[in-house]
Amino acid sequence: MTTSRSVVIAMSVLALVSPAWAATKCKMRYSLSGWSAFYATATGSGTITCDNGQSARVSLRATGGGLTAGKSKVVGGIGTFSDVASIDELFGSYAAGEAHAGMVASSSAQVVTKGSVSLALAGTGKGIDLGFTFGKFVVARHRTSKHK
């Protein structure tokens, strides 16, 4: 009877522990604005939230080049990351390629990748832009500056 009780207790503990290979799903709400004239640049900010309770405020930066011209602003954008083990896997530089066209009201959709992690971005905004670019998309933890 002691052996079966030990097995039940061990199984109960294992059921409460999340396995190391458990997938975490994370989303990001963001805003991004920028311009392009052969060289493209955009900056923004957002918040990543994950289903395991992790979250982080982030700074975003996109740079690249191509046949492109315009100015745009995305507000209320949503990004969906591929499954990861931890939020820490989401920070860094992603390879990016984008085709875009818009006048006044526009929408954008893009997928960027960093190793085995991908990020699908979708948003609506305002601006005038036309072309295609290749470059990088950086997701970094937001750093707050302290004034003395």
N, C-alpha and C positions, 0 to 999 in steps of 0.2 A: 504494500500500500504506500509506503514511503517513496518508492521508485516512481510510481504513477503520479503521485502528488508532485514530485520534483519535475517530471516531464510536463505536467500541466502548467506549473509555474514558469518553467523555461519557455514554453510555447507562448504564454501570455506576455512575457517580457519581449520576446522576439516580435510579436505582433505590434507592439507599441513603438519599436525602433524602426525608423525609416531606413531602408537599405541605401548603401552608398551609390548605387546605380539608379536611384529614383530620379525621374525627370522632373525638372522644375520648369514651369511655364511662366514667362515674363512678358509684359507689355510695356510700352512707353507712350506717354502723351507728350507731344512736343510742339514747339513753334520754331520756325526757321526763316530767315530772310537773307537775301543776297542779290548779287548782280553778276553779269557775265558780259564779256567782250573778248572772245577767244579764250581768255582766262576766266574761270568761274570761281567764285568764293561765296560762302554763306556761313552764317553763325546763328546759333540759337540755344535753346535750353529745353529741358524736359524733366520728367519724373518717370523712373522705372519702378514698377511694382511687380512682385512675383507671388505666385500662389503659395509659397512656403513662408510668407510674411516678410521677406527681405524687400527693401526699397532703397532708392537713392535718387537724389537730385543730380542731374547731369548737364554738362555743357556740350554742345554739338558744334562741329566745324566740318565743312565740306569744301574741298578744293579740287581743281582739275582744269582741264583744257579741252578744246575741241572747236568745232564750228558752232558757235553759240553767241547769242546777244540777247540782252534783256535785263529785267529787274523783277523780282518776285518776292512774295511773302506768304508763307504757309502758317496758318493758325489752326489749332485744333487737330493737328496731325496725330495719327496713331501708328505706332510701330509694333510689330509682333516678332519676337525672337524665336528661333528654333529652341527646342528643349535643351536645357543645360543642367549641370549638377549644382551650380552656385551662381549668384549674381556676379561674382568676380570675373567669370568668363566673358561677360558682355562688354567690358571696357577695352578700348584699343582702337586700332585703325582697321577699317574695312575697305576692301576694294569696291569701287563704285563705277557704274556706267549708266548713263541716263539719256533718253531722248525726251524732249519736252517741247510743248507748243501751247501757248495760251495768250489770250488778250482780255484784259480786265479781270473777269472771273476765270480761274483756271483750277485744274486738279492735277495732282501728281501721284505717281505710283512708281516705286523703285525697290529692288532687292539688292542689298549689299552683303558681302561675305567676308568672313575672317576665319580662316581655317575651317573647322567644322561648324562654326556658328554663322547663321544667316539672320538677317533682319529685313523684314518686309515693311516698307514705309508707304503710307497713304495719307494724303491730306488735300485740303482745298484752300484756296487763297486768292490773292489778287496779284496782278502784274502783267507785264508784256514780256514774253520770252519765246525764243525759237532756236532749236538746234539740238546738238548732242554733245555730251562731255564724257570724259573718262578721268578718274582720279581717285581720291580717297575720302572716306567719311569717318570722322573720329568721334567716339563716344568717351567722354572723360568724366570722372567724379567732379561735381561742382565744388569749387574751392571758394570759400567765403573769405573776403579780405577783412582784416581787423584794423580799424583806425584807432590811433592812439591820440 
